[in-house]
Amino acid sequence: MNTDMELETWRGQWQSETAIPPALRRRVERQTRFMRIMLLADIFVTIAIGGATTLYAIKSPSPGTFWLDMGTWFMIAVAWAFSATVNRGNWGPSARTTAAFVDLSIRRCRARLAAVWFAAAFYLVQTAFVLGWVYLHSPARQMPLPEWLWFSSMPIDVIWGCTAAFFAFLAWYHYKKRAELFYLTNFAANNKEAFL
């Protein structure tokens, strides 16, 4: 009987706030700070890009700018919807226990992996939309589209360079998050008894 009481005490200590490994607590707090910074960055991008295209559409006599503005706001809405969905329930642990902190870290990892795939698809769609709009509303449309897209000017070269850098970053980030998820799921599986 006394041994059972002692085990319950140890289990309670393991699940208590003070038993959360300091490295895990710091990691979760760092991720939370990063999520807040990214939320502020999303707000800034919405105001800057959305505002700039709306202002351009208002000041430009071309009717095509309306579609640029509408397309931009549609993509901003899609990005916000994805962000809200992927971050739902990931702002903090459900309890002040090691199990809750590990669970939150695993959910955040899975959310970041989903974000990598979304970012890749979103980037391709957004780039195709903007390049298509520029091609249709510039003197370049006299040139065949494949020729225009194939390193025809410095801005196009910059776009392809940024695209290569962006996808290299996504590949690296995906690899990093997969390794982190593997570590966390192994940690949770190996310590399942302690979390109960």
C-alpha positions in Angstrom: 0.0 0.0 0.0 2.8 2.4 0.9 4.6 1.6 -2.4 1.5 2.5 -4.4 1.3 5.9 -2.6 5.0 6.5 -3.3 4.5 5.7 -7.0 1.5 8.1 -7.2 3.7 10.8 -5.6 6.4 10.3 -8.2 4.0 10.2 -11.0 2.4 13.5 -9.7 5.9 15.1 -9.5 6.7 14.0 -13.1 3.5 15.5 -14.3 3.8 18.7 -12.3 5.0 22.0 -13.7 8.4 21.8 -12.0 9.1 18.4 -13.6 9.0 19.7 -17.1 12.5 19.4 -18.5 14.0 22.9 -18.8 15.2 22.3 -22.4 11.6 21.3 -23.4 10.1 24.3 -21.7 12.6 26.7 -23.4 11.9 25.1 -26.8 8.2 25.5 -26.4 8.6 29.1 -25.2 11.0 29.9 -28.1 8.5 28.4 -30.6 5.7 30.5 -29.0 7.7 33.7 -29.4 8.5 32.8 -33.0 4.8 32.1 -33.7 3.9 35.6 -32.4 6.6 37.2 -34.5 5.3 35.4 -37.6 1.7 36.6 -36.8 3.0 40.2 -36.7 4.9 39.5 -40.0 1.7 38.2 -41.5 -0.2 41.3 -40.4 2.6 43.5 -41.9 2.6 41.6 -45.2 -1.2 41.9 -45.4 -1.1 45.6 -44.9 1.9 46.3 -47.1 1.1 44.0 -50.1 -2.7 44.2 -49.9 -2.5 48.0 -49.4 0.0 48.5 -52.2 -2.0 46.5 -54.7 -5.2 48.3 -53.7 -3.6 51.7 -54.0 -2.1 50.7 -57.4 -5.5 49.6 -58.6 -7.1 52.8 -57.4 -4.5 55.0 -59.1 -4.0 53.1 -62.3 -6.4 53.7 -65.2 -5.9 50.1 -66.5 -8.9 47.8 -65.8 -6.4 44.9 -65.4 -5.2 46.3 -62.1 -8.6 45.4 -60.6 -7.9 41.7 -61.2 -4.4 42.0 -59.8 -5.9 43.5 -56.6 -8.6 40.9 -56.4 -6.2 38.0 -56.9 -3.8 39.4 -54.3 -6.6 39.7 -51.7 -7.8 36.2 -52.5 -4.3 34.8 -52.0 -4.0 36.8 -48.7 -7.3 35.3 -47.5 -6.2 31.8 -48.4 -2.9 32.3 -46.5 -4.8 33.6 -43.5 -7.2 30.7 -43.6 -4.4 28.2 -43.7 -2.5 29.9 -40.9 -5.5 30.0 -38.7 -6.3 26.4 -39.3 -2.8 25.1 -38.9 -2.1 27.1 -35.7 -5.5 26.3 -34.1 -4.8 24.8 -30.6 -1.0 25.2 -31.0 -0.5 28.5 -29.1 0.1 26.8 -25.7 0.1 23.5 -23.9 -3.2 22.1 -22.6 -1.6 21.6 -19.2 1.6 22.4 -17.3 2.9 18.8 -17.7 5.7 17.2 -19.6 3.2 15.2 -21.6 1.3 18.3 -22.6 4.5 20.1 -23.6 5.7 17.1 -25.7 2.2 16.8 -27.3 2.3 20.5 -28.2 5.7 20.2 -29.7 4.6 17.2 -31.8 1.5 19.1 -33.0 3.6 22.1 -33.9 6.1 20.0 -35.8 3.3 18.4 -37.8 1.8 21.9 -38.4 5.2 23.2 -39.7 5.5 20.2 -42.0 2.0 20.9 -43.4 3.1 24.5 -43.8 6.1 23.5 -45.9 3.8 21.8 -48.5 1.3 24.7 -48.4 4.2 27.2 -48.9 5.5 25.3 -51.9 2.1 25.2 -53.6 1.2 28.7 -52.6 4.5 30.1 -54.0 4.0 28.3 -57.3 0.4 29.6 -57.7 1.3 33.1 -56.6 4.3 33.3 -58.9 2.3 31.9 -61.9 -0.5 34.5 -61.2 1.8 37.5 -60.9 4.0 36.5 -63.8 0.9 35.9 -65.9 -0.5 39.2 -65.0 2.8 41.0 -65.8 3.1 39.2 -69.1 -0.4 40.2 -70.2 -0.1 43.8 -69.1 3.4 44.6 -70.5 5.0 45.1 -73.8 6.7 41.7 -73.2 3.6 39.9 -74.5 4.8 40.4 -78.0 7.5 37.9 -77.1 6.5 34.2 -76.9 5.8 33.3 -73.2 8.4 30.5 -72.9 11.1 32.9 -74.3 10.0 35.6 -71.9 10.1 33.3 -68.9 13.5 31.8 -69.9 15.9 34.4 -68.4 14.8 37.3 -70.7 15.5 40.1 -68.2 17.1 40.8 -64.9 13.7 40.8 -63.0 13.0 37.3 -64.4 16.5 36.2 -63.4 15.9 37.4 -59.9 12.6 35.6 -59.7 14.2 32.3 -60.8 17.1 32.8 -58.3 14.6 33.5 -55.5 12.6 30.5 -56.5 15.6 28.2 -56.3 16.7 29.7 -52.9 13.1 29.4 -51.6 12.7 25.7 -52.5 16.2 24.9 -51.2 15.2 26.5 -47.9 11.9 24.5 -47.9 13.8 21.3 -48.5 16.2 22.0 -45.6 13.4 23.1 -43.3 11.3 20.0 -44.1 14.3 17.8 -43.3 14.9 19.6 -40.0 11.3 19.3 -38.9 11.0 15.6 -39.9 14.1 14.9 -37.7 12.5 16.9 -34.9 9.2 15.0 -35.2 11.1 11.7 -35.2 12.9 12.7 -32.0 9.8 13.9 -30.3 7.6 10.9 -31.2 10.4 8.5 -30.0 10.7 10.5 -26.8 6.9 10.3 -26.2 6.8 6.6 -27.0 9.8 5.8 -24.7 8.3 7.8 -21.9 4.6 6.8 -22.3 4.6 5.1 -18.9 5.9 8.2 -17.2 3.2 10.3 -18.8 0.3 8.3 -17.5 
